Amino acid sequence: MIINNKTDLEGMIQVSEAVAITLKKMQEYARAGMSTKELDDYGGEVLATFGARSAPYLVYRFPGHTCISINNEICHGIPSSDRIIQKGDLLNIDVSAELNGYWSDNGGSIIVEEDVHEKKHLIDTSIAILRNAITGIHSGVKINEIGGIIEAEARRNGYKVVKNLGGHGIGRGLHEQPDAILNYKDRLDKRRFRKDMVVAIETFITTKSTWAVEQSDGFTMLGDKGGFAVQHEHTIVVTDSLPIILTEKNGILA
Protein backbone atom coordinates (compact mmCIF):
# COMPACT_ATOMS: atom_id res chain seq x y z
CA MET A 1 0.00 0.00 0.00
CA ILE A 2 1.06 3.55 -0.68
CA ILE A 3 -0.27 6.16 1.75
CA ASN A 4 -2.11 8.60 -0.50
CA ASN A 5 -3.86 10.87 1.99
CA LYS A 6 -4.56 11.66 5.62
CA THR A 7 -7.41 9.15 5.75
CA ASP A 8 -5.06 6.32 4.77
CA LEU A 9 -2.52 7.32 7.40
CA GLU A 10 -5.13 7.63 10.14
CA GLY A 11 -6.61 4.26 9.20
CA MET A 12 -3.20 2.60 9.37
CA ILE A 13 -2.43 4.27 12.70
CA GLN A 14 -5.68 2.97 14.22
CA VAL A 15 -5.33 -0.66 13.14
CA SER A 16 -1.63 -0.65 14.01
CA GLU A 17 -2.39 0.60 17.51
CA ALA A 18 -4.90 -2.24 17.90
CA VAL A 19 -2.45 -4.99 16.96
CA ALA A 20 0.46 -3.40 18.84
CA ILE A 21 -1.39 -3.02 22.12
CA THR A 22 -2.88 -6.51 21.76
CA LEU A 23 0.61 -7.98 21.33
CA LYS A 24 1.98 -6.07 24.31
CA LYS A 25 -0.90 -7.10 26.55
CA MET A 26 -0.64 -10.74 25.48
CA GLN A 27 3.08 -10.79 26.28
CA GLU A 28 2.35 -9.33 29.71
CA TYR A 29 -0.50 -11.81 30.29
CA ALA A 30 1.44 -14.93 29.29
CA ARG A 31 2.62 -17.20 32.12
CA ALA A 32 3.74 -20.76 32.72
CA GLY A 33 0.85 -23.21 33.20
CA MET A 34 -1.44 -21.35 30.79
CA SER A 35 -2.58 -22.97 27.55
CA THR A 36 -1.86 -21.22 24.30
CA LYS A 37 -5.62 -21.19 23.63
CA GLU A 38 -6.23 -19.30 26.85
CA LEU A 39 -3.63 -16.75 25.80
CA ASP A 40 -5.14 -16.53 22.31
CA ASP A 41 -8.67 -16.08 23.68
CA TYR A 42 -7.38 -13.17 25.74
CA GLY A 43 -5.81 -11.67 22.63
CA GLY A 44 -9.09 -12.00 20.77
CA GLU A 45 -10.85 -10.11 23.55
CA VAL A 46 -8.33 -7.28 23.38
CA LEU A 47 -8.65 -7.02 19.59
CA ALA A 48 -12.43 -6.87 19.99
CA THR A 49 -12.19 -3.82 22.25
CA PHE A 50 -10.79 -1.95 19.24
CA GLY A 51 -13.37 -3.40 16.86
CA ALA A 52 -10.53 -5.15 15.02
CA ARG A 53 -10.84 -8.59 13.41
CA SER A 54 -8.21 -11.32 13.29
CA ALA A 55 -6.41 -11.26 9.94
CA PRO A 56 -5.34 -14.93 9.93
CA TYR A 57 -8.92 -16.00 10.49
CA LEU A 58 -10.34 -13.64 7.86
CA VAL A 59 -7.81 -14.57 5.18
CA TYR A 60 -6.99 -18.21 5.91
CA ARG A 61 -9.71 -19.36 8.34
CA PHE A 62 -6.88 -19.90 10.78
CA PRO A 63 -8.16 -21.69 13.93
CA GLY A 64 -7.33 -18.89 16.35
CA HIS A 65 -7.19 -15.12 16.74
CA THR A 66 -3.39 -14.97 16.76
CA CYS A 67 -0.44 -17.20 15.88
CA ILE A 68 1.40 -18.55 18.93
CA SER A 69 4.63 -20.48 18.39
CA ILE A 70 6.97 -22.02 20.96
CA ASN A 71 10.70 -22.84 20.95
CA ASN A 72 11.40 -24.74 17.70
CA GLU A 73 8.26 -23.49 15.94
CA ILE A 74 9.22 -20.70 13.58
CA CYS A 75 5.74 -19.28 13.05
CA HIS A 76 1.99 -19.89 12.55
CA GLY A 77 1.56 -22.06 15.63
CA ILE A 78 -2.10 -22.95 16.26
CA PRO A 79 -3.45 -22.05 19.72
CA SER A 80 -4.52 -25.19 21.61
CA SER A 81 -5.99 -26.05 24.99
CA ASP A 82 -3.56 -28.99 25.03
CA ARG A 83 -0.45 -26.84 24.55
CA ILE A 84 0.67 -25.67 27.98
CA ILE A 85 3.24 -22.89 28.23
CA GLN A 86 6.28 -23.86 30.30
CA LYS A 87 8.71 -21.75 32.30
CA GLY A 88 11.60 -20.81 30.02
CA ASP A 89 9.70 -21.27 26.76
CA LEU A 90 10.59 -18.97 23.88
CA LEU A 91 7.10 -17.73 23.13
CA ASN A 92 6.36 -16.00 19.84
CA ILE A 93 3.08 -14.16 19.36
CA ASP A 94 2.11 -12.77 15.96
CA VAL A 95 -0.88 -10.42 15.89
CA SER A 96 -2.38 -9.12 12.66
CA ALA A 97 -5.82 -7.63 12.14
CA GLU A 98 -8.21 -5.65 9.96
CA LEU A 99 -10.03 -2.50 11.07
CA ASN A 100 -12.18 -0.31 8.81
CA GLY A 101 -10.59 -1.73 5.68
CA TYR A 102 -6.97 -1.32 6.85
CA TRP A 103 -4.61 -4.12 7.89
CA SER A 104 -1.55 -4.23 10.14
CA ASP A 105 0.84 -6.89 11.42
CA ASN A 106 3.33 -7.25 14.26
CA GLY A 107 4.97 -9.96 16.30
CA GLY A 108 7.48 -10.59 19.02
CA SER A 109 9.22 -13.33 20.97
CA ILE A 110 9.75 -13.37 24.73
CA ILE A 111 11.12 -15.77 27.31
CA VAL A 112 8.46 -16.93 29.76
CA GLU A 113 9.41 -16.03 33.34
CA GLU A 114 12.95 -17.47 33.50
CA ASP A 115 15.71 -17.99 30.91
CA VAL A 116 15.93 -21.75 31.41
CA HIS A 117 17.41 -22.38 27.97
CA GLU A 118 19.82 -19.42 28.13
CA LYS A 119 18.43 -17.81 25.01
CA LYS A 120 18.21 -14.14 26.07
CA HIS A 121 21.04 -13.35 23.67
CA LEU A 122 19.02 -14.83 20.79
CA ILE A 123 16.03 -12.64 21.70
CA ASP A 124 18.18 -9.53 22.14
CA THR A 125 19.96 -10.15 18.84
CA SER A 126 16.68 -10.48 16.93
CA ILE A 127 15.42 -7.20 18.41
CA ALA A 128 18.68 -5.41 17.62
CA ILE A 129 18.58 -6.72 14.05
CA LEU A 130 15.00 -5.48 13.60
CA ARG A 131 15.99 -2.05 14.92
CA ASN A 132 18.97 -1.79 12.57
CA ALA A 133 17.01 -3.06 9.58
CA ILE A 134 14.25 -0.50 10.11
CA THR A 135 16.77 2.29 10.64
CA GLY A 136 18.30 1.43 7.27
CA ILE A 137 15.05 1.81 5.34
CA HIS A 138 14.17 4.94 3.41
CA SER A 139 12.90 5.69 -0.06
CA GLY A 140 15.28 4.51 -2.75
CA VAL A 141 17.01 1.85 -0.68
CA LYS A 142 17.18 -1.57 -2.34
CA ILE A 143 14.98 -4.13 -0.60
CA ASN A 144 17.75 -6.72 -0.76
CA GLU A 145 20.11 -4.41 1.17
CA ILE A 146 17.87 -4.81 4.23
CA GLY A 147 17.98 -8.57 3.83
CA GLY A 148 21.74 -8.29 3.75
CA ILE A 149 21.75 -6.37 7.03
CA ILE A 150 19.58 -8.99 8.71
CA GLU A 151 21.66 -11.95 7.54
CA ALA A 152 25.05 -10.34 8.24
CA GLU A 153 24.14 -9.38 11.80
CA ALA A 154 22.64 -12.81 12.50
CA ARG A 155 25.83 -14.52 11.29
CA ARG A 156 28.03 -12.14 13.24
CA ASN A 157 26.21 -13.20 16.40
CA GLY A 158 26.40 -16.91 15.65
CA TYR A 159 22.85 -17.37 14.36
CA LYS A 160 21.06 -18.19 11.12
CA VAL A 161 18.13 -16.71 9.21
CA VAL A 162 15.12 -18.45 7.69
CA LYS A 163 15.39 -17.98 3.94
CA ASN A 164 11.87 -18.81 2.81
CA LEU A 165 10.04 -16.37 5.09
CA GLY A 166 10.17 -12.60 5.34
CA GLY A 167 8.37 -9.31 5.48
CA HIS A 168 5.76 -8.02 3.04
CA GLY A 169 3.70 -5.11 1.89
CA ILE A 170 0.50 -4.48 3.84
CA GLY A 171 -2.30 -1.94 4.13
CA ARG A 172 -5.47 -2.67 2.18
CA GLY A 173 -4.80 -6.39 2.56
CA LEU A 174 -2.72 -8.60 4.81
CA HIS A 175 -0.14 -9.41 2.13
CA GLU A 176 0.57 -6.94 -0.64
CA GLN A 177 3.46 -5.90 -2.84
CA PRO A 178 6.32 -5.84 -2.24
CA ASP A 179 6.17 -9.49 -1.18
CA ALA A 180 9.15 -11.51 0.02
CA ILE A 181 11.17 -8.90 1.91
CA LEU A 182 13.67 -11.62 2.72
CA ASN A 183 16.08 -12.09 5.63
CA TYR A 184 19.07 -12.41 3.30
CA LYS A 185 20.45 -10.55 0.29
CA ASP A 186 18.94 -11.84 -2.93
CA ARG A 187 21.29 -10.30 -5.48
CA LEU A 188 18.73 -10.73 -8.27
CA ASP A 189 16.19 -8.55 -6.45
CA LYS A 190 16.31 -5.05 -7.96
CA ARG A 191 13.27 -3.64 -6.15
CA ARG A 192 13.53 -0.51 -4.02
CA PHE A 193 11.50 0.94 -1.18
CA ARG A 194 9.28 3.84 -2.18
CA LYS A 195 8.18 6.86 -0.17
CA ASP A 196 4.84 6.32 1.65
CA MET A 197 5.01 2.54 1.08
CA VAL A 198 3.64 0.48 3.99
CA VAL A 199 5.54 -2.70 4.80
CA ALA A 200 5.84 -5.24 7.60
CA ILE A 201 9.50 -5.93 8.39
CA GLU A 202 10.19 -9.28 10.10
CA THR A 203 13.22 -11.03 11.49
CA PHE A 204 13.30 -14.84 11.59
CA ILE A 205 16.45 -15.73 13.58
CA THR A 206 17.36 -19.29 14.57
CA THR A 207 20.07 -21.33 16.23
CA LYS A 208 20.19 -24.07 13.56
CA SER A 209 17.59 -23.89 10.78
CA THR A 210 17.54 -21.95 7.52
CA TRP A 211 14.29 -23.25 6.03
CA ALA A 212 10.73 -23.31 7.41
CA VAL A 213 8.74 -26.48 6.71
CA GLU A 214 4.94 -26.51 6.91
CA GLN A 215 3.51 -29.27 9.08
CA SER A 216 0.53 -31.55 8.50
CA ASP A 217 -1.86 -29.14 10.26
CA GLY A 218 -1.43 -26.80 7.27
CA PHE A 219 -0.14 -23.87 9.33
CA THR A 220 2.66 -24.55 11.82
CA MET A 221 6.17 -24.03 10.43
CA LEU A 222 9.16 -25.89 11.90
CA GLY A 223 12.83 -25.43 11.09
CA ASP A 224 14.45 -27.94 8.77
CA LYS A 225 17.30 -28.57 11.22
CA GLY A 226 15.58 -27.97 14.54
CA GLY A 227 16.90 -25.58 17.16
CA PHE A 228 15.28 -22.50 18.67
CA ALA A 229 13.60 -19.79 16.59
CA VAL A 230 12.45 -16.23 17.32
CA GLN A 231 10.67 -13.55 15.34
CA HIS A 232 10.13 -9.80 15.74
CA GLU A 233 8.05 -7.60 13.46
CA HIS A 234 6.90 -4.02 12.96
CA THR A 235 4.63 -2.40 10.39
CA ILE A 236 6.19 0.81 9.09
CA VAL A 237 5.70 3.63 6.58
CA VAL A 238 8.71 4.39 4.39
CA THR A 239 9.78 8.04 4.24
CA ASP A 240 12.72 10.02 2.85
CA SER A 241 14.45 9.60 6.23
CA LEU A 242 13.61 7.35 9.17
CA PRO A 243 10.44 5.25 8.77
CA ILE A 244 7.29 5.83 10.78
CA ILE A 245 6.87 2.79 13.03
CA LEU A 246 3.11 2.34 13.11
CA THR A 247 3.20 -0.51 15.65
CA GLU A 248 5.62 1.17 18.07
CA LYS A 249 3.18 0.77 20.98
CA ASN A 250 4.05 -2.91 21.22
CA GLY A 251 7.24 -1.76 22.96
CA ILE A 252 9.58 -4.14 21.15
CA LEU A 253 12.17 -1.46 20.46
CA ALA A 254 11.65 0.47 23.67
C-alpha positions in Angstrom: 0.0 0.0 0.0 1.1 3.5 -0.7 -0.3 6.2 1.7 -2.1 8.6 -0.5 -3.9 10.9 2.0 -4.6 11.7 5.6 -7.4 9.1 5.8 -5.1 6.3 4.8 -2.5 7.3 7.4 -5.1 7.6 10.1 -6.6 4.3 9.2 -3.2 2.6 9.4 -2.4 4.3 12.7 -5.7 3.0 14.2 -5.3 -0.7 13.1 -1.6 -0.6 14.0 -2.4 0.6 17.5 -4.9 -2.2 17.9 -2.4 -5.0 17.0 0.5 -3.4 18.8 -1.4 -3.0 22.1 -2.9 -6.5 21.8 0.6 -8.0 21.3 2.0 -6.1 24.3 -0.9 -7.1 26.6 -0.6 -10.7 25.5 3.1 -10.8 26.3 2.4 -9.3 29.7 -0.5 -11.8 30.3 1.4 -14.9 29.3 2.6 -17.2 32.1 3.7 -20.8 32.7 0.9 -23.2 33.2 -1.4 -21.3 30.8 -2.6 -23.0 27.6 -1.9 -21.2 24.3 -5.6 -21.2 23.6 -6.2 -19.3 26.9 -3.6 -16.7 25.8 -5.1 -16.5 22.3 -8.7 -16.1 23.7 -7.4 -13.2 25.7 -5.8 -11.7 22.6 -9.1 -12.0 20.8 -10.8 -10.1 23.6 -8.3 -7.3 23.4 -8.7 -7.0 19.6 -12.4 -6.9 20.0 -12.2 -3.8 22.2 -10.8 -2.0 19.2 -13.4 -3.4 16.9 -10.5 -5.2 15.0 -10.8 -8.6 13.4 -8.2 -11.3 13.3 -6.4 -11.3 9.9 -5.3 -14.9 9.9 -8.9 -16.0 10.5 -10.3 -13.6 7.9 -7.8 -14.6 5.2 -7.0 -18.2 5.9 -9.7 -19.4 8.3 -6.9 -19.9 10.8 -8.2 -21.7 13.9 -7.3 -18.9 16.4 -7.2 -15.1 16.7 -3.4 -15.0 16.8 -0.4 -17.2 15.9 1.4 -18.6 18.9 4.6 -20.5 18.4 7.0 -22.0 21.0 10.7 -22.8 21.0 11.4 -24.7 17.7 8.3 -23.5 15.9 9.2 -20.7 13.6 5.7 -19.3 13.0 2.0 -19.9 12.5 1.6 -22.1 15.6 -2.1 -22.9 16.3 -3.4 -22.1 19.7 -4.5 -25.2 21.6 -6.0 -26.0 25.0 -3.6 -29.0 25.0 -0.4 -26.8 24.6 0.7 -25.7 28.0 3.2 -22.9 28.2 6.3 -23.9 30.3 8.7 -21.7 32.3 11.6 -20.8 30.0 9.7 -21.3 26.8 10.6 -19.0 23.9 7.1 -17.7 23.1 6.4 -16.0 19.8 3.1 -14.2 19.4 2.1 -12.8 16.0 -0.9 -10.4 15.9 -2.4 -9.1 12.7 -5.8 -7.6 12.1 -8.2 -5.7 10.0 -10.0 -2.5 11.1 -12.2 -0.3 8.8 -10.6 -1.7 5.7 -7.0 -1.3 6.8 -4.6 -4.1 7.9 -1.6 -4.2 10.1 0.8 -6.9 11.4 3.3 -7.2 14.3 5.0 -10.0 16.3 7.5 -10.6 19.0 9.2 -13.3 21.0 9.8 -13.4 24.7 11.1 -15.8 27.3 8.5 -16.9 29.8 9.4 -16.0 33.3 12.9 -17.5 33.5 15.7 -18.0 30.9 15.9 -21.8 31.4 17.4 -22.4 28.0 19.8 -19.4 28.1 18.4 -17.8 25.0 18.2 -14.1 26.1 21.0 -13.4 23.7 19.0 -14.8 20.8 16.0 -12.6 21.7 18.2 -9.5 22.1 20.0 -10.2 18.8 16.7 -10.5 16.9 15.4 -7.2 18.4 18.7 -5.4 17.6 18.6 -6.7 14.0 15.0 -5.5 13.6 16.0 -2.1 14.9 19.0 -1.8 12.6 17.0 -3.1 9.6 14.3 -0.5 10.1 16.8 2.3 10.6 18.3 1.4 7.3 15.0 1.8 5.3 14.2 4.9 3.4 12.9 5.7 -0.1 15.3 4.5 -2.7 17.0 1.8 -0.7 17.2 -1.6 -2.3 15.0 -4.1 -0.6 17.8 -6.7 -0.8 20.1 -4.4 1.2 17.9 -4.8 4.2 18.0 -8.6 3.8 21.7 -8.3 3.8 21.8 -6.4 7.0 19.6 -9.0 8.7 21.7 -11.9 7.5 25.0 -10.3 8.2 24.1 -9.4 11.8 22.6 -12.8 12.5 25.8 -14.5 11.3 28.0 -12.1 13.2 26.2 -13.2 16.4 26.4 -16.9 15.7 22.8 -17.4 14.4 21.1 -18.2 11.1 18.1 -16.7 9.2 15.1 -18.5 7.7 15.4 -18.0 3.9 11.9 -18.8 2.8 10.0 -16.4 5.1 10.2 -12.6 5.3 8.4 -9.3 5.5 5.8 -8.0 3.0 3.7 -5.1 1.9 0.5 -4.5 3.8 -2.3 -1.9 4.1 -5.5 -2.7 2.2 -4.8 -6.4 2.6 -2.7 -8.6 4.8 -0.1 -9.4 2.1 0.6 -6.9 -0.6 3.5 -5.9 -2.8 6.3 -5.8 -2.2 6.2 -9.5 -1.2 9.2 -11.5 0.0 11.2 -8.9 1.9 13.7 -11.6 2.7 16.1 -12.1 5.6 19.1 -12.4 3.3 20.4 -10.6 0.3 18.9 -11.8 -2.9 21.3 -10.3 -5.5 18.7 -10.7 -8.3 16.2 -8.6 -6.5 16.3 -5.1 -8.0 13.3 -3.6 -6.1 13.5 -0.5 -4.0 11.5 0.9 -1.2 9.3 3.8 -2.2 8.2 6.9 -0.2 4.8 6.3 1.6 5.0 2.5 1.1 3.6 0.5 4.0 5.5 -2.7 4.8 5.8 -5.2 7.6 9.5 -5.9 8.4 10.2 -9.3 10.1 13.2 -11.0 11.5 13.3 -14.8 11.6 16.4 -15.7 13.6 17.4 -19.3 14.6 20.1 -21.3 16.2 20.2 -24.1 13.6 17.6 -23.9 10.8 17.5 -22.0 7.5 14.3 -23.2 6.0 10.7 -23.3 7.4 8.7 -26.5 6.7 4.9 -26.5 6.9 3.5 -29.3 9.1 0.5 -31.5 8.5 -1.9 -29.1 10.3 -1.4 -26.8 7.3 -0.1 -23.9 9.3 2.7 -24.6 11.8 6.2 -24.0 10.4 9.2 -25.9 11.9 12.8 -25.4 11.1 14.4 -27.9 8.8 17.3 -28.6 11.2 15.6 -28.0 14.5 16.9 -25.6 17.2 15.3 -22.5 18.7 13.6 -19.8 16.6 12.5 -16.2 17.3 10.7 -13.5 15.3 10.1 -9.8 15.7 8.1 -7.6 13.5 6.9 -4.0 13.0 4.6 -2.4 10.4 6.2 0.8 9.1 5.7 3.6 6.6 8.7 4.4 4.4 9.8 8.0 4.2 12.7 10.0 2.9 14.5 9.6 6.2 13.6 7.4 9.2 10.4 5.2 8.8 7.3 5.8 10.8 6.9 2.8 13.0 3.1 2.3 13.1 3.2 -0.5 15.7 5.6 1.2 18.1 3.2 0.8 21.0 4.0 -2.9 21.2 7.2 -1.8 23.0 9.6 -4.1 21.2 12.2 -1.5 20.5 11.7 0.5 23.7 
